[in-house]
Amino acid sequence: AIKLSAPYWFDKVSYHSRILASAALMGTSFLVVATFTTPSGTNPTFMHVTLQLVGVALASAQCGLGEASLLALAGLCDSARNTKNCITCFSSGTGLAGVFGFLWKYIWDEWLGFTLKQTLWMAMILVAIYAMVYVKNLWTVDVIKPPIRRDEGFELVLEEQDGIMKESSVEQDDKDDSIESDIDEQEPVQRVVDMTSLERLRLVLSLYPYMIPLFLVYAAEYTLQSGTWSAIGFPVTSLKARDEFFEYSNWMYQAGVFLSRSSGTLFTAPLYILWIMPVLQCINVVFFWVVAAQHICYSYWLLVPCFYVGLLGGAVYVNGYLRICADLPVEHREFSLSATSVAEGVGVLVADLVGLFLQSCLYERNGLDGAVVSCPI
């Protein structure tokens, strides 16, 4: 909901407010889930489960608000410096977060024997780090709003002065070519802050070349995780074996995501490649469906294609946002980056639903119990 509505109110709320609200949501989500987590071996009450789900919803809200805001901020900084370092570093950080999250739980829960409640309480340190890093390194960037403005032969451009991002006016004929793109040389572009809600909606809809690949790759890879990887194990009849494969496959997936999301400074994929990669990810869904149903090539070598799934997913993520910065006028980049991110959430939502039915069909085929829904075929 946050990402879906973001294009219509983000420009009215400062980055300071959004990021600090994001930190508050993160801390509250940890607090709520930790407080209402019951000891192992006891049956939680309906109230406990409900409040834990509220905590999960708060974490989802934090993810939506934080990611959409920081993506836009990264694009803003890249536009100022005419680089793609900030988008790449942000993407790399999101990839590292997946690996770090698995490692955090493994160290505290599996290795040191801490409970989930204790692990979540200790994670409050991450909230403090999140807020401190923003305040220390990005607080001054918020002086830019809106980022770039054209006015009667002059153009306001972004410059860095003493570590602070500022606007300055220069004559358009004398601009440094390093901050000029082919799009910028054309007729003036309407600023997002001057658009009506209908005009903003049209701009959002025009982002489909980037939204569709993001939606497809997210839908495919999360369907793989929840639908097929959870139905693979050696042997498949062992719950422990299925849990082990699910854990190892996600480790490999997260490693692939981190690696490919860190590649943005090396190259930017052309648009047609951006569309090909989600198709390859959909082929991976078919491949793992066949493997889980027929037990073809059924061994731990499957962790290799799990790594490949992560590579594709991460590549679409970083290249999709880099293409926005490369293809769109500077005035629209900040808005478009946050608006496009809604495709990820929709993809995950669709994958959660499809994955339930896919898993139930594979469970039925393998004679397993525990499916939440019934196989429709």
N, C-alpha and C positions, 0 to 999 in steps of 0.2 A: 504494500500500500504506500509506503514511503517513497520508494523509487518511482512508482506509477504517478504519484502526485507531485514529485519533486520539481518538474519543469515549471510549475505554476506558482511556487512559493520560495524556492531556494534563494532567488535573488533578493528576497525581502528579509532574509535572516543571515546574519554574518557567519563566516566560517568559525569564528570564535564560539558563537552560541551553539552551532551545530556539532562541533567536535567535542566541546565540553558536555553537551547533552548526550552525545554518543558514549563518552566515558562513563557518565552517570548510568546510562542504560546497561552498559557492560557490567559495572559493579553491582547494580541491582539484580541483574539476572543471576550472577554468581551467588549473591546473598540469598535470593529466594530459593533457588534449587538446593543449595547447601542446607538451608534451614529446614526444608521439608523433605529431605532425603532420609528414608528410614534405614535402620541398621540392616545389614545383610542377613537374610534368613527370616525376616519378618514381612508380613503382608501389609503393604501400604493401604491406607484408607482412601476412599474416593476423594476426600479433601486434599490429602497429601499429593495424590496424582494430579489433581486439578491445578494446585498451586505450582507444582513442578513444571507443568505445561505452560503456565503463565510465565515462569522464569525463562523457559525456552523461547516463548514468543518475544519476550523482552530482548533476548540475545539476537533474535532475528531482526528486530527493529533496529538494534544497535548496528548490526552488520549492514543493513540497507542504508541507514543514515550516514554511517562512517565511510563506507565504500564509495557511495555516490558523491559525497562531499570531497573526499581526498582524491578521487579520480579527477574531478573538475579542477581542484587545486593543483594537481600535478600537471595537467594540461595548461593551466594558466602560467605556471613557472616555465614550462617548456617553450611556450609562445614568447615569453619575455627574453629567453636566452637563445631562441632558435635552435633548440636541441630536442632530443627525445630521451634524455637521461632520466627525467623525473617520472615519466610514464613507465619506463622500463624498471626503474628502481621500485616504484610502487607495486608493479606487477610481480617483480621478483619477491618482494616482501610478502605479498599475499600467497605466493607459492611456498615460501619458507614457513609461513604460518601453519600450513597443513602438516608439514614435516614436524615442526616444533610442537604442534598440538598432540600428535601421536606420541612424540618423545616425552612430553610432559606427563601424559597419563601413564606411559610405560614405566618411567622412572619412579614416580611416586606410588602408583598402584601396584604394578607387577613386580618391580625390583625391590622397593622399600616397604611394601605392604601397607601403605596408607589407604584409608577408606576414601570413597568418592567425596564425602562431606569434607574431609580434611584437605583433599586435593583442591577442591573448589575454594576453600577458605584461603589457601596459600596462593591461589591464582589472583587474589585481590591485588597482589604486588604488580601484576600486569596492567591493571587499571591505572595505577599510579604512574607507571612507566609510559603508558599510552598518552596520558595527559601531559606529563612532563616533557616528553619529546616534542609534542606539538607546540607547547608554550615556549620552549627554548629555541626551537629551530624554525618554526613557521608562523609565529605570532605576527611578525611584521608584514607578512605577505598580505594580510587582510586589509591593508590600506588601499588595495586596488579594487575599485568597484564603481563602474564597470571597467573591464580590462583595457579596452581600446576604443577610441571615439574619433571620428572624422568630423571636422568642422571648418568649412569655408577655406579650403586650401591648406589647412594645417591638420596634422594628425597627432593624437596623443599616443605615445608609444611607451612601452615598459622598459625601465632601466634599473639597474642595480647600483645603488649608491651607499657606500659604507655598510653593505650587508642588508640594506632595506630596499624592497621593491617599490619604485615610485613611477609616477607618470610624468612625462615631459612633452612639450609641444615642439615639433619640428616641421618645417615646410615639406610638403609631400615630395617636391622635386629634389630635395636635398637629403632624403632619408637614406640611411645605410641600407645597401642592398641585402645585407645579411638578415634583416628582419622582414624582407619583402618576399611575397610569394606571387605566383601567377594570378591567383584569385584576387590578391590585394590590389593589383594593378587595374582591375576592372572597376566598374561603377561602384559607388559607395554601397555598403551592405547595411541593411537595417539592424540596429542593435536589438538584442533580445529584450532589454528593459523597456524598449519602446513598443514591443509587440502586444497585441491583444491576446486573450486566451485562445481564440480560434487560430490566430497566426502561429502561436506556439505549438498548438496541436498539429498544424500542417507541417511545421518544422520537424516535430517528433516523428510523424509518419514518413517524412522524406528520408529518415535514417534507416529505413528497412534494409539497405545493402549491408549494413553492419549488424543490425539487430537479428536478422534471420540466421546468419552463421552462428552468432553467440547463443541464440535460443536452441538451435539444433544440436550444437556440440554439448551444451549443458544437459539437454534432455537425454541425449544418447549416453553420455558418460555416467550420469546419475542413475539411469535405467540399468546400466551394466552393474553398477555397485549394488543397488538394492534388489534387482531382479535376478541376475545370473550369478554373480560372484557369491551371493549368499546361499546358492544351491549347488556349490562345488565343494568337494572335500574328498580326502583320500584315506578311508572310503567315505562315500557320500552319506552313508547311513549313520555315521558318527557325528554327533553334534559338535564335539570337541574338534574334530577334523575340519568341519565346515567353518567353525569360528576361526581356526588357525589360518585357513586359506583366505578368509575374508580379511583378516588382519594383515597378512603378508601382502596380499594383492593391493590393499590400500596404501601400504608403505611404498610399494613400487610405483603405484599411481601418483602419489604425492611427490615422490622423487622426480618423476618425469615432468610433472607440472612445474615444479620449482626450476628445473633445468631449462625448459622451454620458455617460461615466463621471464627468465633472466637474459634472453637472447635478443631483446629489442634493439640494443645498440649495434648489433652486428648486421642486421638487415631488417627491412620492412617488406612483408610479403605483398605482392600485387593483389588486387581485389579478387581476381579469378581463383587464385590459390586460397584466399580466405574462404571462398565458397566450396572449394574441393575438399578441404580438411574436414568439415562436418559430415560430408558424404562418406568419407573414409571411416569416421567415427561410427556412423550408422551401420556400416559394414561390420565393424567390430561387434556391435550388438548381435548381429546375425551369427557371427562366428562363435561368440561365447554361448549363445543359445544352443547351437548345434553341439558344442562341446559338452554343455551341462546336460543336454537331453540324450545324446548318443554316446557320451564318454569317449570321444575320439581324441587321441593325443592327450590322454587324461593323466597328467602328472604335474609336478611343480615347475616344469618348463613354461607353463602358462603364465608365470610371473613376468616373463619377457614381454608378451603382448600387453600385459597390464601396464608395464612401464611405457609402452608405445601409446596406450590410451591416454596416459598422462601427458606425454609429449604433444599429442594432437590437441588436447584440451587447453593446455597452457599456451600453445602457439596461436590458437584462435583468439584467446583472451588478449594477449599483448599486441598481436598484429591488428586486431579489430580496432582497438583504441588508438594505435599508432596511425592507422589509415584515416581515422577521423581527423587527427591533427594534420595529416598530410593533405587531405582532400578538401577540407572545409575552410571557409574564411575564419580569420582569427576571432572575429566578433561572435561566432557561433560555436567555437570549440568547447569552451567551458560548459555551456548549456548542453551541448550534444553528448559530451562524455558522460555526464550524470544521467541524462535521459536514456541513453542507450543501455545503461547498466540494468534497466528493468527487464531486459530480455533474459538475463541470467536467472532472475528469480522466477519468471514464468517457466523457463526451461526446467528448473528444479521441481517446481510444483507439478508440472506434467509428468516428469520422471517418477516422482513419488507415487502418483496414481497408477501409471503404467507398470512400474516396478512391482507393485503389490500383486497385480494380476499375472505378470510374467513369473514371479516367484511361485505363486500358487500353482500354476500349470507345471512348472518344473518339479515342485514338491510332489504333485500328483503323479507325474511320470516316474519319479524315483521312489515312490512309495513312502514319502515322508509326511510326518504330521507337523502342525504348527503354523500353517498358512493362515493369514488374517482374513482373506477373502476366498471365494470359490473360483476355480478356473472356469472361464466362460466358454471354453472350447473343448 
